[in-house]
Amino acid sequence: MPANTPGHGWLVVAMLCAMSATVSAKPRLVDNAELKYSVTVPSECRSEEGPGTFEAICAPDFDEAKSAEMAAASALLLEVDAEVIPADAKPYGEAEFRQDVPEAVCGESDAGKVKLADVVVAKEGSASILTADVACPEIKFLGLPERRARVRYVIQPGYRYRLMARSLASDAGAVKAAADGFLASFKSRAEKTP
């Protein structure tokens, strides 16, 4: 439509409104003083907390009303699982990570059904960082289609943080920016064994 066509301004406004409906509003900071970490999550997500865990459950379109009602299994699930670990704890490395991820991320005890890709083990200061892309298989009897996740485990002296951003595989593209933002926002204030 040419710029001088009557109604062009309304079309532009409608397009901008449609685009902004898919963009998350102001991120919400979640700060856990006890376990010494902070993350940001989209403000439209509902949250649930338990001992050592924080979950943000988000509708793929970041509609606040849908997020309030949506089941975590089919939503974008942004999760932090944090724990204090003793100084004499057994070292945690890639083998333990590969063993833990299938059940922690997919709820699947048969690791052969879960696909891990792009596994990276890195060191940042005193922290070991383990990341992977995960494909969780369809669970037919629950009517749950394939899910995709990006996981990041941060192992520091005294603390272990497990971060996950998981969604239905069909929603992975739509929620990628929010998932990446959540994982990148993680900050730990743990430097020494408590």
C-alpha positions in Angstrom: 0.0 0.0 0.0 1.5 3.4 -1.0 2.4 5.7 1.9 -0.1 8.4 0.8 -3.0 5.9 0.7 -5.8 6.8 3.2 -5.7 4.5 6.1 -1.9 3.8 5.8 -1.3 5.2 9.2 -3.8 2.8 10.8 -2.1 -0.1 9.0 1.3 0.8 10.5 -0.2 1.3 14.0 -2.0 -2.1 13.7 1.2 -3.8 12.6 3.2 -2.2 15.4 0.6 -3.3 17.9 0.6 -6.9 16.6 4.4 -7.0 16.8 4.5 -5.6 20.3 1.9 -8.2 21.5 4.6 -10.8 20.9 7.3 -8.9 22.7 7.7 -9.3 26.4 7.1 -6.3 28.6 9.5 -5.2 31.3 11.5 -8.1 32.6 11.1 -9.0 36.3 14.1 -9.5 38.5 14.1 -12.5 40.7 16.7 -12.3 43.5 17.4 -15.1 45.9 19.5 -13.8 48.7 19.7 -17.2 50.5 21.1 -19.1 47.5 23.0 -16.0 46.2 21.7 -15.7 42.6 19.5 -13.5 40.4 17.8 -14.0 37.1 15.2 -12.0 35.0 12.0 -13.5 33.7 9.3 -12.0 31.5 6.8 -10.1 33.7 3.8 -11.9 32.0 4.9 -15.3 33.4 3.4 -16.8 36.6 6.0 -18.0 39.1 6.2 -20.8 41.6 8.8 -21.3 44.2 9.8 -24.2 46.4 12.8 -25.0 48.5 15.8 -24.2 46.2 13.6 -23.9 43.1 12.1 -21.1 41.1 9.9 -21.6 38.0 8.5 -19.1 35.6 5.6 -20.6 33.5 5.0 -18.6 30.4 2.5 -18.9 27.6 4.4 -19.0 24.2 2.7 -15.7 23.2 3.5 -14.2 26.7 -0.2 -13.6 27.4 -0.5 -13.1 31.1 -3.9 -14.7 31.4 -2.8 -17.7 29.5 0.4 -18.0 31.5 -1.7 -18.0 34.7 -3.6 -21.1 33.6 -1.1 -23.0 31.4 0.4 -26.3 32.5 4.1 -26.2 33.0 4.7 -29.2 30.7 3.4 -27.4 27.6 4.5 -23.8 28.5 7.8 -22.1 28.2 9.3 -23.2 31.6 12.2 -21.1 32.9 13.6 -22.8 35.9 16.4 -22.4 38.5 17.2 -25.3 40.8 19.9 -24.2 43.3 21.5 -26.1 46.2 24.2 -25.6 48.7 26.9 -28.3 48.3 29.5 -29.2 50.9 33.2 -28.5 50.4 33.9 -32.2 50.3 31.3 -33.1 47.7 32.2 -35.4 44.9 33.3 -33.4 41.8 30.6 -32.8 39.2 31.6 -33.0 35.6 30.4 -33.9 32.1 29.6 -37.6 32.9 27.4 -36.6 35.9 25.8 -33.8 33.7 24.9 -36.3 30.9 23.5 -38.7 33.5 21.4 -36.1 35.3 19.9 -34.1 32.4 17.4 -36.7 30.9 15.4 -36.9 34.2 15.9 -33.3 35.4 14.9 -31.8 32.1 12.6 -34.3 30.4 11.4 -36.4 33.3 12.7 -39.4 31.4 14.7 -42.0 33.2 15.7 -43.8 29.9 18.6 -41.6 28.9 18.6 -43.3 25.5 15.4 -41.6 24.5 16.7 -38.1 25.3 19.0 -36.4 22.8 21.7 -34.1 24.1 23.5 -31.9 21.5 26.2 -29.2 21.6 27.4 -30.2 25.1 30.0 -27.7 26.2 32.1 -27.7 29.4 33.8 -24.4 30.2 35.5 -22.7 33.1 34.7 -19.2 34.2 36.8 -18.2 37.2 36.0 -20.7 40.0 32.9 -21.9 38.2 32.4 -24.8 35.9 29.7 -24.2 33.3 28.0 -27.1 31.5 25.5 -26.4 28.7 23.6 -28.4 26.3 20.6 -28.4 23.9 18.1 -31.2 24.8 15.4 -32.9 22.8 12.8 -34.5 25.1 10.8 -37.3 23.4 7.0 -37.3 22.9 5.1 -38.8 25.8 2.1 -40.3 24.0 0.1 -41.5 27.0 0.2 -37.9 28.4 -0.5 -36.4 25.0 2.7 -34.4 25.4 4.5 -33.6 22.1 8.3 -33.4 21.7 9.9 -30.6 23.8 13.2 -28.7 23.4 15.4 -27.2 26.1 18.5 -25.3 26.6 20.2 -26.1 29.9 23.0 -24.5 31.8 24.5 -25.8 35.0 26.8 -23.6 37.0 28.9 -25.4 39.6 30.7 -23.1 42.0 32.4 -23.7 45.3 29.6 -24.2 47.7 26.7 -24.0 45.2 25.2 -25.9 42.2 22.8 -24.0 40.0 20.7 -25.8 37.3 19.0 -23.5 34.8 16.6 -24.7 32.2 14.5 -23.1 29.5 12.1 -25.7 28.0 9.2 -25.5 25.6 7.2 -27.5 23.2 9.4 -28.1 20.1 6.8 -26.3 18.0 7.1 -23.2 20.2 11.0 -23.2 20.3 11.4 -20.4 17.7 8.8 -18.1 19.2 10.3 -18.3 22.7 14.0 -18.4 21.8 14.7 -14.8 22.7 13.0 -15.1 26.1 14.8 -18.4 26.8 18.2 -17.0 25.8 17.6 -13.8 27.8 16.7 -15.8 30.9 19.8 -18.0 30.7 22.1 -15.0 30.0 20.6 -13.0 32.9 21.8 -15.5 35.6 24.1 -13.9 38.1 25.7 -15.7 41.0 27.1 -13.9 44.1 28.5 -17.2 45.4 32.3 -17.0 45.6 33.2 -19.1 48.6 32.0 -22.2 50.3 29.4 -21.0 52.9 
